[in-house]
Amino acid sequence: MATITQEILIEVSPGEVWAAVRDVGAVHERLLPEYVLDTRIEGDTRLLTMPGGGVIRELIVTIDDYTRRLAYSAIDGFRLPLTHHHASFQVFAEPDDTTRLVWTTDVLPHDAAEQVRLRVERGGQVMKATLEQRHPS
């Protein structure tokens, strides 16, 4: 299994970042506007509407307020030929009241890792810019 890990330094307090990450029904508003057009929640499933109309279905595995960790698994609708996807976000406080957001993604097949890495990197850039714009320090 391939693992992609990205650390994103965000000039916003950990509490604000965690509030946005744990708000699983507002990805299109709080983290990835324009990258995700709409978010719907159906039980433990999150449906993300993407540009072009595709819908990614994700199972929300856990939202842990104590460790500030969200885990989810994309189970349907991805454009890449993935047979397995599991990812997590974890929010860590930095000494200057900024945040280190760690996004870890496990995927199969291995040869999809590079394409997933590019998407994770772009997603990280969009999340950082969105959070810093909405919560200027």
Beta strands, then each sheet from edge to edge (+ up, - down):
strand 1: 2-10
strand 2: 38-42
strand 3: 45-49
strand 4: 55-64
strand 5: 69-76
strand 6: 84-93
strand 7: 99-108
sheet 1: 1+ 7- 6+ 5- 4+ 3- 2+
end
